[in-house]
């Protein structure tokens, strides 16, 4: 997976992590150690995350992600509200409901591959695949084909328990 280092001041800012598993424990702890007010949205949590919740370091919403749980704020610190409005319009036009389906699929694949050393490779391949565009076009058969190619039919939509808007 390609990454890009980002330096953010998280002290006192809300940080929300969607999903749970060993793969997100480090992200949660890093946000918390940077001073972020960390919340986790996931039906269940790992023992390590449960410990952070029990100690009051992290808040946990024991439910699946729903539209409206995560929103992107665009601001310019008052320097240019017009630019912030333009950026917001561009993001709204670019990020549609197909992203919810993609997040649900990727989360379910992560759960199926939990503990499997190939998980990161499989998820990265799905992210780089035409999966998002197929979801955008409502091409369910194409989605199933991409999943089969990258998971060996281990993660078909029905088996994942994911209801997608296609």
Secondary structure, 3 states (H helix, E strand, C coil): CCCCCCCCCCCCCEEEEECCCHHHHHHHHHHHHCCCEEEEECCCCCHHHHHHHHCCCEEEECCCCCCCCCCCCCCCCCCCHHHHHHHHHHHHHHCCCHHHHHHHHHHHHHHHCCCCCCHHHHHHHHHHCCHHHHHHHCCHHHHHHHHHHHHCCCCCHHHHCCCCCC
